[in-house]
Amino acid sequence: MATVVVISIAGEEGLWVADLDARSVVPLDPPQTGALKTVTDLRASGAIVTKGVNVAVVVKSAAAASSGHYDG
């Protein structure tokens, strides 16, 4: 099972790599070629792209998520 996720948030610049095994999140340099470049180009035009993710919500803080709240 994959334990690395590339993420971005609407209204924010850039991509991030979340490595769940390492418990880390780091910025990802903008891809110059390949499928991820295509995805970032789509994102720039306003598209939302998901693959292999079954839950993704934006929360204001880790505390909000821990208490079961998310931005609706």
Secondary structure, 3 states (H helix, E strand, C coil): CCCEEEECCCCCCCEEEEECCCCEEEEECCCCCHHHHHHHHHHHCCCCCCCCCCCCCCCCCHHHHHCCCCCC
